[in-house]
Amino acid sequence: MLGIYGSPRAGGNSDRLLGAVLEGAEQAGAAVERLYLRELDYQGCIACGGCEKSGECVLKDDMAGVYPMLARHCAIVLAMPIFFYGPPAKVKAFMDRAQAPWCARANAKPKEEWGRHLHGCGYILGVGATKGQQLFAPTELMAKYFYDALDMDYGGGLFFRNLDLKDAVLGKPEFLQNARQWGAHLAQTVEQAHSALACACLNCGKK
């Protein structure tokens, strides 16, 4: 499981909640890796079309080391605060850079198989300060197509409202416990899915 920290603020609410998710996943037996977007130097997609045939991004930045990480995990949890009903700028740029793996998938898979996702499942964890009914809806839609580009299903999200100040979640221990339980549940789901995929590969003779 790959946990992606999308907040520009270190140690904030989404950081703490994702930490709890990964803690629960580790306690349930999952192998966990962490990625902090704020520590990376990369830019958004420049729509140059350079990846259309090769499936590889032409930009030379820290995303070059991230693509293999995205490909080797069968579960990804992307956590972020919500800014103006959407993801922070660096998260949106990160999502846009999935154009290269989308091109690689499109080049490799027949169109009739595009609806089948073979590389696992992706999730999001969202934190917002307001009570808006549609607070997380735009980000969920973006996440669905981001994970589709990675050949992954979108498995849903865990969302928290009324968290604004940096340490607000420390006053909500039930939120942290909920996150740990969700992480344990995801670990079990991933194990079951991985076992099913392994069985399918054995049955069809693939490795």
N, C-alpha and C positions, 0 to 999 in steps of 0.2 A: 504494500500500500504506500502510495506517495502522497504526503501531505504538503500542499502548496500554500504558503503564507502570503496572502495578497495585500495585506495592509501596508501602507507607507509608514505606519507608526509601530515601532517595536514595543512589544509587551502590552498591547492594547487588548480590547475585549475579544476580537476575532482571533488574535494570537493565542490567548489563554484558552478559548473554547476549542480551537483546533488542537492545541496541546492536550486537552482532556480527551478529545476524540481519539487521538493517536495513542494516548496512554491506555485507553480502554481496548483499543485494537491490539496493542502489544500484549496486554494481560490475557487476551483471548487467543494469543498464539500467532498473530500476524507479524511478518517482517515489515518494518516501517522505515521509510526514508523521508527526509524533510528537505524542502526547497523554499528559500526566502527570496521572493521576487525583488524586494527592495535592495537586496545586495547585488543584483545583476545589472549589467550595463547592456541594454538593448533598446532598439527603437521599434516603432510600429511598422506594419507592412507598407511598402511604398508602391504597391500595385504595378510592379515592373513586368510581371509575367515571366520572370526568369525561372520559376519553379514549375511551370506548366508541363514541360516535357521531362525534366529530370526528377521532379519531386523533391528537389533540394533548394533551400533558400540561398540566394546569392549574397545576402547581407552577412558580413563577417563581424559577429558580436557574440555575446555570451549565450545566445539562443542555440548556437552550434552544439554546446554541451548539454543543453536541456532536451533537445529532440530525442536522443537515445534514452534519457530517463523516462520520458513520456511513453516510449515504445515498450519498455521492459516491465512496466507495472500493469497488473490486471485490475487494479483499483486506484483511483485518484480522488482525493478530496481537496477541492479548491475553496479556501476560506477568504472572506473579505468583508470589510464594512461597505455599506451602501451609501454612495454619494449621489444625491439628486436622482434617486430611483434607478441607479445603475452602478456598475463596478467602478472602482478607482481607475484613473487613467492608465496606470501601469498594468493593471489586470486586463483592461480592454486591449491594450497593445499586445499583450501576451496572447490573448485569444485570437487576435487578427493574424498573428504569425503562424497560426495553425493552417494557413493556406497551403504551405509547402507539404505537410503530411496529407492534407486533403487531396492534393494533386497526385501524390504518390499512390494513395489508395485508389483514386479514380483511374489511374493508368494501369493498375495491377488487377483490379476486379472488374468482371463483366457488369454492365449496368443492372442486369437483373438481380445481382447479388448485393447491390449497394445498401439495401435495407437490412442486411445481416451484418451484425457487428460481432467481430471475433476476438477483439482484444480486451474485453472486460467491460467494466462499468465505471462511470464517473459520477461524482456527487459534488454538491456545493454546500458551504456553510455560510450563511449570511447574517449580518448584524446591522440593525438599523436603530436610529434614535426616535423615529416617529411611529405613529400607529396606522399609517396609510394602508388601506386594504390591499392595494396593488404594489406595495413597497418592493416586493421581491420578484414580481412577475416578469419585468423586462430582463433581469439578470438570469432568471431561470431559462427564458427562451434563448438567450445568448449561449448559455451553458449547454443546452441541448444540441445546438449546432456546432459548438466547439468540440464537444465529445464525439459527435458524429464524424467530424473531420479526422479524429484520432481513431476511428473505427471502433468506438465504444458506445454502449448504451448510456443514456442518462438515467440514473437510478433515483433521482430526487434529491431533496436537500433538507437541512436542518436550519431553522430560522429563529432569530431572537429579536424582539422589539424592545423599545424603551431602554436601550443601552447607549449612553452618549459619552459621559466622562470616561477617561482612560481606564480607571479601575472599577467601573460600575458593576461588572460581572462578579467581583469579589463579594458584593453584597447580595448575590443571587446564587447561593450554593446549589440550589436545585437545578439551575441552568448547567452548571459544570457537571453535575451528576448525570443529567440528561445526555450531555455530550459524551461522557464516558460510556454510558449504556449504548448509545448509538454506535460508537466506535467498536464496541464488542460485537454488536449485531452485524455491522458491516464486515468484520473479520470472519464471522461465521458464514455470511452470505458469499463472501469471496472464496472461502475454502470450498464450499459446496459447488460453486460455479466452476472453480478450477478443476475440481475432481470430475465434474461432468464433462468438461472440455477434454481432459486427459483421457477419459473413457472413450469419448467420441473419436479422438485421434488414434487410440489403439485399435478401435473397431475399423477405422478406414485405412490403417497402415501408415499414417503420417506420424511424424515426430514433433 
